[in-house]
Amino acid sequence: MFDKVLVAVDKSEQSDRAVAAARDLARMSAGAVRLLHVREAQVAMGKGGGVFELEAPQDIENLLEKEVAVFEEAGIPVTTELRHAVIGRAAVEIVAAADEWGASLIVMGCRGRSELTSIVLGSTSYKVLHLANVPILVVR
């Protein structure tokens, strides 16, 4: 069924629920899991501009360790991947990671941003739904 489950994770409650759903699906399917975190950066233009990472490396490491433990405790094979993207491009990286790994399912949380934020930035889960070539489970 779902032999390779890619789970996009961040530090949200919805992400934690997506991890639990992926754990249950992987257990039923005897599948493997890849946890993916996309580290976004803000690009500042103009004099003195640059790229500013929005998360500390230690925060990402702690997040991935916490989520890996969920799958290890369930006896599910799990690996991790970290990718980098400019704000608003996480969906492209999620889909690329799924394609490159040969994922049979993408699982991710949906934060439910405000309507204005979604209009300006777009919803990552919405973009993944439209870009991906595999089934997607969006967890709220």
C-alpha positions as CSV (number, residue, x, y, z in Angstrom):
1,M,0.0,0.0,0.0
2,F,2.2,2.9,1.3
3,D,5.7,1.5,1.4
4,K,7.4,4.9,1.5
5,V,5.8,7.6,3.6
6,L,7.3,11.1,3.4
7,V,6.3,13.2,6.4
8,A,6.9,17.0,6.3
9,V,7.4,18.2,9.8
10,D,7.7,21.5,11.6
11,K,7.2,22.7,15.2
12,S,3.4,22.9,15.1
13,E,0.7,20.8,16.8
14,Q,-0.6,19.8,13.4
15,S,2.8,18.4,12.5
16,D,2.7,16.3,15.6
17,R,-0.7,14.9,14.6
18,A,0.6,14.3,11.1
19,V,3.5,12.2,12.6
20,A,1.0,10.2,14.6
21,A,-1.1,9.5,11.5
22,A,2.0,8.6,9.4
23,R,3.1,6.2,12.2
24,D,-0.2,4.4,12.1
25,L,-0.3,4.2,8.3
26,A,3.3,3.0,8.1
27,R,2.6,0.4,10.8
28,M,-0.4,-0.9,8.8
29,S,1.5,-0.9,5.5
30,A,4.8,-2.2,6.9
31,G,6.3,0.8,5.3
32,A,9.3,3.0,5.9
33,V,9.2,6.7,6.8
34,R,11.3,9.7,5.8
35,L,10.9,12.8,8.0
36,L,11.5,16.0,6.0
37,H,12.0,19.4,7.5
38,V,12.4,22.4,5.2
39,R,14.4,25.2,6.8
40,E,13.1,28.4,5.4
41,A,15.1,31.6,5.0
42,Q,14.2,35.2,4.5
43,V,16.0,37.0,1.7
44,A,16.6,40.7,2.3
45,M,17.2,42.9,-0.7
46,G,19.1,46.1,-0.9
47,K,22.1,47.5,0.7
48,G,23.4,45.2,3.4
49,G,20.9,42.5,2.4
50,G,21.4,38.8,2.8
51,V,19.8,35.5,3.7
52,F,18.5,35.1,7.2
53,E,17.7,31.6,8.5
54,L,14.4,31.6,10.5
55,E,15.4,28.6,12.7
56,A,18.4,27.7,14.8
57,P,20.1,24.5,13.8
58,Q,19.7,23.1,17.4
59,D,15.9,23.6,17.2
60,I,15.8,21.6,14.0
61,E,17.9,18.8,15.4
62,N,15.7,18.7,18.5
63,L,12.6,18.5,16.4
64,L,13.9,15.7,14.2
65,E,15.1,13.7,17.2
66,K,11.7,14.0,18.9
67,E,9.8,12.8,15.8
68,V,12.3,10.0,15.0
69,A,11.7,8.6,18.5
70,V,8.0,8.2,17.6
71,F,8.8,5.9,14.8
72,E,11.6,4.0,16.5
73,E,9.4,3.2,19.5
74,A,6.9,1.7,17.0
75,G,9.6,-0.3,15.3
76,I,9.2,1.6,12.0
77,P,12.2,2.2,9.8
78,V,12.8,6.0,9.7
79,T,15.3,8.4,8.1
80,T,15.5,12.2,8.1
81,E,16.2,14.8,5.5
82,L,16.8,18.5,5.9
83,R,16.3,20.9,2.9
84,H,16.6,24.6,2.6
85,A,14.3,27.0,0.8
86,V,13.4,30.7,0.6
87,I,10.1,31.5,2.4
88,G,7.2,30.4,0.3
89,R,9.1,27.7,-1.6
90,A,8.8,24.8,1.0
91,A,6.1,23.1,-1.1
92,V,8.5,22.8,-4.1
93,E,11.1,21.1,-1.8
94,I,8.6,18.8,-0.2
95,V,7.4,17.5,-3.7
96,A,11.0,17.3,-4.9
97,A,12.0,15.2,-1.9
98,A,9.0,12.9,-2.4
99,D,9.8,12.4,-6.1
100,E,13.6,11.8,-5.5
101,W,12.9,9.3,-2.7
102,G,10.1,7.6,-4.6
103,A,7.5,8.2,-1.8
104,S,4.1,6.6,-2.2
105,L,2.4,9.0,0.2
106,I,3.1,12.5,1.6
107,V,1.7,13.3,5.1
108,M,1.8,16.8,6.4
109,G,0.0,19.1,8.8
110,C,-2.1,22.1,7.9
111,R,-1.6,25.1,10.1
112,G,-4.8,26.9,9.1
113,R,-3.3,30.3,8.6
114,S,-5.5,33.4,8.4
115,E,-7.2,34.1,5.1
116,L,-5.0,37.2,4.5
117,T,-1.8,35.2,5.2
118,S,-2.8,32.5,2.9
119,I,-3.6,34.9,0.1
120,V,-0.2,36.6,0.5
121,L,2.0,33.6,1.1
122,G,-0.1,30.7,0.0
123,S,-0.7,27.6,2.0
124,T,2.2,25.1,1.8
125,S,-0.3,22.2,2.0
126,Y,-2.4,23.7,-0.8
127,K,0.7,24.1,-3.0
128,V,1.8,20.5,-2.3
129,L,-1.7,19.2,-3.2
130,H,-1.4,20.9,-6.6
131,L,2.3,20.0,-7.3
132,A,2.6,16.4,-6.1
133,N,2.2,13.2,-8.2
134,V,1.4,11.0,-5.2
135,P,-1.5,10.8,-2.7
136,I,-1.3,13.4,0.1
137,L,-2.8,13.2,3.6
138,V,-3.3,16.6,5.1
139,V,-3.9,16.5,8.9
140,R,-5.4,19.4,10.9
